[in-house]
């Protein structure tokens, strides 16, 4: 396993490295959920509130990280 990260903090964002690593893991999980939700959205039974929650989370992460 490599320690190469595929993200960095947005300019002006400051947080301890371990906190940034933990938040990045959460963000990656959220991106995975977004991909899943996108696939589910092709079906008509996808809950609208789930999609809104995922989009809000992704928007929040974009304000912190550059992917």
C-alpha positions as CSV (number, residue, x, y, z in Angstrom):
1,X,0.0,0.0,0.0
2,X,1.3,3.4,-0.9
3,X,1.0,6.6,1.0
4,X,0.4,8.7,-2.1
5,X,-2.7,10.8,-1.6
6,X,-5.0,11.8,-4.5
7,X,-6.1,15.1,-2.9
8,X,-4.8,18.2,-1.2
9,X,-6.4,21.0,0.8
10,X,-7.9,24.0,-0.9
11,X,-5.8,27.2,-0.6
12,X,-6.4,28.8,2.8
13,X,-7.8,25.6,4.5
14,X,-5.7,24.7,7.5
15,X,-6.1,21.5,9.6
16,X,-3.8,19.1,11.3
17,X,-2.5,16.4,8.9
18,X,-4.2,13.5,10.7
19,X,-7.5,15.3,10.8
20,X,-7.2,16.0,7.0
21,X,-6.5,12.3,6.4
22,X,-9.5,11.3,8.4
23,X,-11.8,13.8,6.7
24,X,-10.4,12.8,3.3
25,X,-11.4,9.1,4.0
26,X,-14.9,10.3,4.8
27,X,-14.9,12.4,1.6
28,X,-13.9,9.3,-0.4
29,X,-16.7,7.3,1.1
30,X,-19.1,10.1,0.2
31,X,-17.8,10.1,-3.4
32,X,-18.5,6.4,-3.5
33,X,-22.0,6.9,-2.2
34,X,-22.4,9.6,-4.8
35,X,-21.5,7.1,-7.6
36,X,-23.9,4.6,-6.1
37,X,-26.7,7.1,-5.9
38,X,-26.1,8.2,-9.5
39,X,-26.6,4.5,-10.5
40,X,-29.7,4.2,-8.4
41,X,-31.1,7.4,-9.8
42,X,-31.5,5.7,-13.1
43,X,-34.3,3.8,-11.3
44,X,-37.4,5.7,-10.3
45,X,-37.4,4.6,-6.7
46,X,-34.3,6.6,-5.7
47,X,-35.2,8.8,-2.7
48,X,-34.8,12.4,-3.5
49,X,-33.6,13.3,0.0
50,X,-30.7,10.8,-0.4
51,X,-29.6,12.5,-3.6
52,X,-29.8,16.0,-1.9
53,X,-27.8,14.8,1.1
54,X,-25.1,13.4,-1.1
55,X,-24.9,16.5,-3.2
56,X,-24.7,18.8,-0.1
57,X,-21.9,16.6,1.3
58,X,-19.9,16.7,-2.0
59,X,-20.3,20.4,-2.2
60,X,-19.0,20.7,1.4
61,X,-16.0,18.5,0.6
62,X,-15.2,20.5,-2.6
63,X,-14.9,23.6,-0.4
64,X,-12.2,21.8,1.7
65,X,-10.3,19.5,-0.8
66,X,-9.0,19.6,-4.3
67,X,-9.4,16.2,-6.0
